[in-house]
Amino acid sequence: MRRFLCLFVAAGGLLLALIGHSFADEAKHHLVIQVDTNDRHTMDFALTNATDVIRYYQGVNQAAVVEIMACGPGLHMLREDTSPVKERIKNLSKIPPPSKIQFSACNNTKESMEKKEGRPLELLPGTTVVPLGMVRLMELQEQGWSYVRP
């Protein structure tokens, strides 16, 4: 019984150490950048801001998570057929962990564009489609994310 108790305590300590390690690896810096215009300069500026934030925190051995939320005319940023910045996005998708960049598209906008153009839209690989961009922005801010609109 005593041996079992020692093993149980040791296993519990190991579990706490592993849980503590995973929490330490989580990013404590979260930024969401909204792109809502079909303007190359704005898209480039958003990507530069995201890159600068991630590199800054990598330089001080901290992780940052950045999400770029495209909605309205800004959805062109994430469209396979119209994105003027798809090569930059492809390169940014290779950022090493624990930092991360995520690209999100407003499904409401996507459906509107599909209806107007009469065809399904193909988004860039790795794009996450969210039901409504404004709700996504609101929910991230409610979770403590910082918000920027270039």
ABEGO torsion letter per residue (X at the ends): XAAAAAAAAAAAAAAAAAAAAAAAABBABBBBBBBABBBAAAAAAAAAAAAAAAAAAAAAGBBBBBBBBBBEAAAAAABAAABAAAAAAAAAAABBOABBBBBBBBAAAAAAAAAAAGBBBBBBBGBBBBABAAAAAAAAAAAGBBBBBX
